[in-house]
Amino acid sequence: MKISVVTLFPKMVSGFFEESIIKRAVEKKLVELEIINLRDFAIDEYGTVDDRPYGGGAGMVIRVDVVHKAISNLKSKISNPKLKTKILLTSPRGKLFDQGKAREYSKIGHLIIIAGHYEAVDERVNAYIDEEISIGDFVLTGGEIPASAIVDAVVRLIPGVLKKEEATTSESFDIGGRKLLEYPHYTRPEEFNGLKVPPVLLGGNHKEIEKWRLDRAVELTEKKRPELIDRKK
């Protein structure tokens, strides 16, 4: 899999990709990551990529011709025309990113993420992307953090990235095929300041442990994120 991030601030995401699991995934050649500086496609020698909005208003707007040039350049380098490609634009008005989206994107051959910035991106950019995506109902100074979050969520789902494959099959938002929060976890010491590990986890009965974990997952979801519970089931 290949992931390309197009951004005005490459350093905001480059350090993120050079640590921990993502770094190991790159070293193992399970994923190819590249960071594209949008200013490489500026309209002049001063690195201009934005302009004032028509109709007036605060802030600057990223130009459609600059983004189009960056996308065209990336597409021209795709050697395999059958490779499934998806182009995203980070935006607070986009579809909400979730675990389902992460799994969907992890199966794509080449994921291109355009990190929005400034006041906005020219509306006409939507003619050249596949989807606008948001990580929540709040506004950031730029799309670099959302782009990095998407990359992290997607890369960890690529087969072979995590040491144990089951680590991605029973976790928050995917417990037994249901959109539930993950069950509680415990480790040593068995007792701390009067707080004990639930006995069922110490008994070794895997069927009982599995039932306890599912029950706790439902319980926690009902308490903390009741909107995730599918009442039809």
N, C-alpha and C positions, 0 to 999 in steps of 0.2 A: 504494500500500500504506500501511496505517496500523499503527503499533505503539504500544501503550499499556503503560506500566510502572507498576504499582501498588506503592508502597514506603512505608515509614515514614521513610525518609531521602532525600528528593528530591535534596538537594545532592550525594549520593554518585554520582548518575548524570547529573545535569544538565550538569555540566562536561564529562563524557565526550562528550556529544552535541553540544557546541558547538565541536568542533575537527575538523580534517582532513576525511577523506572523508565522514563522517556529516554534518557541517555542510554540506558542498557538496551532498550528496544532498537535504537538507532545503531548501536555497536553490533548488535546481533543481526542487523540488516533485515529486521522484521518490518520496519517502516523507514521511509525516506522523508525527511523533513527539510523544507527550504523556506527561507524568509526572504521575501521580495520587498525592496524599498520602493514605495510608490513614487518617490521623487525621481527614480531612474526614468520615469516616463513623463516628467514635467514638460510644460509647453515652452520653457525658455531656459537659458543658462543660469537663471536665478533660482531654479527649482520650484517654480510656481505650479501648484496643483489645485488651487482653490480660487474662488472669486466671490464678490459680493452677491447676495441673493437678489434676484429680480423681485420688485415689489417692496424692497426695503426689509429691514429687520436686523436683529442682533446676530453677530457671528458671521462666519464664512461658510461657503458651501463647496465641497469637493467636486471638481469638474467631471462631467460624464466622459469627455474625450480622453482624459488622463486614465480613468479607470478602464475604459474600453481598450486602450492601448496595452495596459498591463494584462488584461484578460486575453487579448489576442496573442500577445507574446507567449503566455503560458500554454495556450492551446496549440500554438505552432510547434512547440517542443514535444508534444505528445506523439511518441513513436508508434504506438498501437492504437489505431482508430476505434478498435472494439473495446478499449478500456473504458469502463464506466466512470464518468466524471460528474461531479456535482459542485456547483459554485454557490457559496453562501455569502451573504452580507450581514454582518452583525448590526443589529438595530433594535432599539427599545420597542419598536412597534411590530417586530417579527414574531413568528410562532415561538412558543415557549419551548426551550430545549429541555429534554428530559432523558431518562434512561432508554426509553424506546427509540428516541432520535439517535442517541449514542450508538445503539446496536445497529440501527439502519446505516449510519454513516461508516461504521467499522467494516462494512461489507462492500464499500465503494473503492474502486481502484485508485482514483485520484480525487482527493477532496481539496477544493480551493476555497480559502476563507478570506474575504475582503473585510478588513477591520475598519469600520466607519470611524470618522473623527470630525472635530469641529461642530458647527451647528447641525450639519446634515450632509448627506450625499445627494447630488442631483437626482431627482426622481427618475430621470430617464435611464439611470443605471439598471433599473429593474428589468429593462428589456434584454439585459445581457447576463443576468444571474438566474439561478433556479429557485432560490428561497431566501427570505429574510429570517433571521433567527435571533432570539433574545434569551438571556439567562435569567430574566426576572423583571418585575415591574418597578424598575428604578433606573435612573439615568447616571451614566459614568462619563468621565471626560473623554473617553475613547473606547474603541472596540478591541483593544489589545488584551485586556483581562478576559472578556468573553471568548475571544479567539483561543487564548491559552487554555481556558477551562474546557472548551470543546475538544481541543487536541488531547488534553489529559484524559478526559472521559472516554474518548474514542480509542486512543492507543492502548489503554489497559485491557480493552476487549479483544484486541487482535490475538489470535491463537499463538501461544508460545511466549507472550510478553510477561505474564505472571507465572511464577514457578508452579503454582497449583491452579489448574484449569477451573476447579470447583469454586475458586475464589470469586468468579464472576457469575456463578449460577445460583447462588443463594446469598443475596445481599439486599440492602434497601431498594425498594421499588421492583423487586423480582424475587419474592419468596414463594416457592412452590407455584410459580407461574402467576402469582397475584401481586398487585401493586401495594405492597405492605412495607412498613419500616422494618429494619432488621431487629431481630431479637437481642436481648442483653447478652453480654459476654463477660466471663470471669476468668481469672487466673490466680496463681498463688500470691499471697498466702490464703489458705482455706478460710481463715477468720481474721478480721482486722477491725479492732476497736468495737467488737461486738457485732460486726456486720459479717454474715456468713454466706458462703456459696450455697445456692439451692441444692438440697440433697440429691435431687434427680440427676444432676450433672456429675455426681460422684459415684453413681450406682453402676454405670457401664451398660445400662439397658438402652441400646441405641433407638429402639422404637419409641420408648417413653421419652427419651431426650428429644427426638424429632417432633413428637406431639407437643411437648412442653414449649419448644422453640416456636412452633407455629402459633400456639395459643398466646404466647407472650407477644409475638409479632402483631397479631390481631389486636390484642389489648393495648399495646403501645400506639398503634395506628389510630385506634378509636379515640385515644386520649390526646395525642399530639397532632395528628393530621386526619381527622375524621372524613375530610372531603375525598380522601383516597379510597375509601371503602366503597366497593361496588355493591350497592344494596340489592341488585338484581340476582346476586349469587347467594 
